[in-house]
Amino acid sequence: MKQPTEIKSADGKLGVLLPGFGAVATTFVAGVEAARKGLAAPIGSLTQMQTIRLGKRTDGRSPLIKDFVPISGLDDLVFGAWDPIPEDGYESALTAGVLNRYEHLDPIKDFLSSIEPMPAAFDKRYVKKLDGSNVKAAGSKKELAEALRQDIRDFKEANGCERVVMVWCGSTEVYIRPGAVHESIEAFEKGLEDSHDDIAPSQLYAYAAIMEGVPYANGAPNLSADSAALEALARREGVPIAGKDFKTGQTLMKTILAPGFKTRMLGVSGWFSTNILGNRDGEVLDDPESFKSKEVSKLGVLEEILQPGMYPELYKDLYHKVRINYYPPRGDNKEGWDNIDIFGWMGYDMQIKIDFLCRDSILAAPIVLDLALFLDLAGRAGMSGIQEWLSFYFKSPQTAPGLYPEHDIFIQHKKLKNTLRWMMGEEPITHLGVEYYDD
Ligand SMILES: NC(=O)c1ccc[n+]([C@@H]2O[C@H](COP(=O)([O-])OP(=O)(O)OC[C@H]3O[C@@H](n4cnc5c(N)ncnc54)[C@H](O)[C@@H]3O)[C@@H](O)[C@H]2O)c1
């Protein structure tokens, strides 16, 4: 990828389009509006709160990221969504039950109610546990993709947007292995015309976005833009893409802890993770085929971080198990238990237990914001195709073919910040530090 020589201005409105207007999407939109009104802080968002060091530690240059790179301000964001369930933003946020109605939803009720989801490109075969009435009339997949493209153009015009980005916040679709239809742009476009079974709705949104020059991120584990065909299309159209599956909850903890064990050369013989959650996402994941997509996304993490091939004595016998249990009383307030069996000096074993009383959508919302702003930045900087520097935000980062993904959150974080420095013509920071000890 070429170093950007010029980054176009962030002026004007930035449309953020969200396929899926459930718990994560409404928590994100409500949080941005609350931040704009000074009612809550955008905690967890790097674009809003984090600083970035430039130059030497002694230089004293550590601006906020938002003052260093030209990204849109929160006041310039406008939101649109698609969902098969016809609830507006206020109703959907109430259903999701993440945010407190009186403290956080009622004060911005008019704003939330004004966002009504557009009819979705939805097919129950790909999300078996859902039913919805707000769907586009069935046509060929090509026709559905064209209808989505028209929605994007209409939204952009109606809202006077300079640019648009899209972040998939829709349900997890059934597991689909990349097949022949995903191998090239031509095969994919032929598949659209033939309404090929292996093209799920999320792939239609990704295709429509890329064709409209709209950067696309996928917050769920299903394929969506993660195929040779859509990667090639993104490069051809000069559009940045990123995925998959927002890194929140248990996987966030895993990618924080596992690098720690490995750096200290501690062995891990078992890692058992189980969750109870009762939101709509939990219900969708109760279907084994949707769970399969999630399981594949969650299981890869430890293997990639611990590298058992390189450290067989420490990790080759690691037993890794992940369970998700739908348990309605918990709503969005998931509880995740981890039992980790580790061993140290001379093979002596130890155990670590984690009980994470987590709020998934609270962890996911700032990720949606950062992805929207960073993908728009990447687009204006002329960067296209897979944006590996955004791996930080994903459970199952998309990478160039043949390249293993980097899951270690600390490496991902350095990569993200160094990419920002690189984009702006600043020196990357290696943390070598010998220059401070010159004679
Ligand atoms: N909550 C988290 O922290 C988290 C973390 C990682 C990934 N995710 C993923 O993000 C996605 C959203 O999670 P959530 O908790 O908001 O779930 P949710 O069930 O509350 O919302 C998903 C919404 O997507 C809609 N939808 C389904 N198919 C659609 C389609 N074809 N077009 C448009 N809309 C469609 C559903 O009707 C639903 O309203 C899920 O795939 C989930 O697995 C969530």
The ligand as a Tripos MOL2 file, in Angstrom:
@<TRIPOS>MOLECULE
LIG
   44    48     1     0     0
SMALL
NO_CHARGES

@<TRIPOS>ATOM
      1 N1        -22.9250   -6.8930   21.1880 N.am      1 LIG1
      2 C1        -21.6470   -7.0810   20.9830 C.2       1 LIG1
      3 O1        -20.8160   -6.7040   21.7650 O.2       1 LIG1
      4 C2        -21.1840   -7.7360   19.7500 C.ar      1 LIG1
      5 C3        -19.8570   -8.1200   19.6790 C.ar      1 LIG1
      6 C4        -19.3850   -8.7060   18.5350 C.ar      1 LIG1
      7 C5        -20.2260   -8.9010   17.4700 C.ar      1 LIG1
      8 N2        -21.5290   -8.5550   17.5880 N.ar      1 LIG1
      9 C6        -22.3800   -8.8190   16.4550 C.3       1 LIG1
     10 O2        -23.0020   -7.6190   16.0750 O.3       1 LIG1
     11 C7        -24.2650   -7.9260   15.5430 C.3       1 LIG1
     12 C8        -25.3120   -7.0650   16.2200 C.3       1 LIG1
     13 O3        -25.4220   -7.4150   17.6000 O.3       1 LIG1
     14 P1        -26.6450   -6.8890   18.4480 P.3       1 LIG1
     15 O4        -26.3640   -7.2660   19.8460 O.co2     1 LIG1
     16 O5        -26.9240   -5.4950   18.0980 O.co2     1 LIG1
     17 O6        -27.8110   -7.8210   17.8890 O.3       1 LIG1
     18 P2        -29.3690   -7.4390   17.7240 P.3       1 LIG1
     19 O7        -30.0560   -8.7470   17.5010 O.co2     1 LIG1
     20 O8        -29.8430   -6.5730   18.8300 O.co2     1 LIG1
     21 O9        -29.4020   -6.5620   16.3990 O.3       1 LIG1
     22 C9        -29.1870   -7.1050   15.1470 C.3       1 LIG1
     23 C10       -30.2470   -6.5410   14.2270 C.3       1 LIG1
     24 O10       -29.9420   -6.9500   12.8960 O.3       1 LIG1
     25 C11       -31.1550   -7.0900   12.2260 C.3       1 LIG1
     26 N3        -30.9360   -7.8290   10.9890 N.ar      1 LIG1
     27 C12       -30.8260   -9.1650   10.8050 C.ar      1 LIG1
     28 N4        -30.6450   -9.4300    9.4930 N.ar      1 LIG1
     29 C13       -30.6320   -8.2480    8.8460 C.ar      1 LIG1
     30 C14       -30.5110   -7.8730    7.4890 C.ar      1 LIG1
     31 N5        -30.3500   -8.7840    6.5350 N.pl3     1 LIG1
     32 N6        -30.5490   -6.5580    7.1630 N.ar      1 LIG1
     33 C15       -30.7090   -5.6150    8.1380 C.ar      1 LIG1
     34 N7        -30.8550   -5.9230    9.4340 N.ar      1 LIG1
     35 C16       -30.8120   -7.2150    9.7890 C.ar      1 LIG1
     36 C17       -32.0440   -7.7670   13.2540 C.3       1 LIG1
     37 O11       -33.4080   -7.6170   12.9630 O.3       1 LIG1
     38 C18       -31.6420   -7.0390   14.5270 C.3       1 LIG1
     39 O12       -32.4940   -5.9490   14.8230 O.3       1 LIG1
     40 C19       -24.4840   -9.4340   15.7510 C.3       1 LIG1
     41 O13       -24.1280  -10.1100   14.5820 O.3       1 LIG1
     42 C20       -23.4980   -9.7560   16.8260 C.3       1 LIG1
     43 O14       -23.0870  -11.0940   16.7970 O.3       1 LIG1
     44 C21       -22.0250   -7.9680   18.7020 C.ar      1 LIG1
@<TRIPOS>BOND
     1     1     2 1
     2     2     3 2
     3     2     4 1
     4     4     5 ar
     5     4    44 ar
     6     5     6 ar
     7     6     7 ar
     8     7     8 ar
     9     8     9 1
    10     8    44 ar
    11     9    10 1
    12     9    42 1
    13    10    11 1
    14    11    12 1
    15    11    40 1
    16    12    13 1
    17    13    14 1
    18    14    15 2
    19    14    16 1
    20    14    17 1
    21    17    18 1
    22    18    19 2
    23    18    20 1
    24    18    21 1
    25    21    22 1
    26    22    23 1
    27    23    24 1
    28    23    38 1
    29    24    25 1
    30    25    26 1
    31    25    36 1
    32    26    27 ar
    33    26    35 ar
    34    27    28 ar
    35    28    29 ar
    36    29    30 ar
    37    29    35 ar
    38    30    31 1
    39    30    32 ar
    40    32    33 ar
    41    33    34 ar
    42    34    35 ar
    43    36    37 1
    44    36    38 1
    45    38    39 1
    46    40    41 1
    47    40    42 1
    48    42    43 1
@<TRIPOS>SUBSTRUCTURE
     1 LIG1         1 GROUP 0 **** ****
